[in-house]
Amino acid sequence: MPDKEMAHPDEVRIIADLETLQVVADPLRLRLLALLRREPRTVKALAAELDLAPTKLYYHIKLLEERGLIRVAGVRLGAGPVEKEYGVTAYRLSVDRALLSPSAPSPDDALDTFLSVVLDHTKSEIKRGVRAGLIDPDPDTGGPGGLTLRGMWLRLTAAEATEYYDKIRALNREYTARHPEGDDDPAIGHYELLLGLYATLPPEDQPPP
């Protein structure tokens, strides 16, 4: 049986150095963090979930532990050797925007790595949802089982862009508050939203306004 004495993960961990960000950017390590975010697991349990040999994971587990992204959450006792159970140190990861500033030591490397973390995680979660039958990627499929994924161009003044952003944040707060952590209603599903609103140059195939 596992030893359940463990520190409760923080709500968010702010990554403020490029080295830690680069550790997180690996797709396999992102997947490990996603699994450990749900519950503490041994390396053997993680390997079984990922259909990999445990020996292929020890290096990645060591890197994540050295960077303080995971920690030993307990031990599993059984007939064989004692096995460590690992858990995340924070439920969510965020990046210190100062790391991405043009005045930072390596802003291009940091931005590339940051975008890899965000986009690789999204790609992994969508693929996992499709394989599990939760997502139908057919563009004609709507509703909870569909995949809403598209880019769009908006022509806005700075004031309108601020208004648009504030409305999105308000909508997110409204729906987040409906089912806080700990709400175990069996009708609740999990949905992930990747949202990007940013100033950009006009589309290359259109003349500037």
Buried (B, 14 or more C-beta within 10 A) or exposed (E): EBBEEBEEBEEEBEBEEBEBBBBBBBEBBBBBBBBBBEEBBBBEBBBEEBEEEBEEBEEBBEBBBEBEBBBEBBBBEEEEEEBBBBBBBBEEBEBBEEBBEEEBEEBEBBBBBBEBBBEBBBEBBBEEBEEEEBBBEEEEEEEEEBBEEEEEEEEEEEEEBEEEEEEEEEEEEEEEEEEEEEEEEEEEEEEEEEEEEEEEEEEEEEEEE
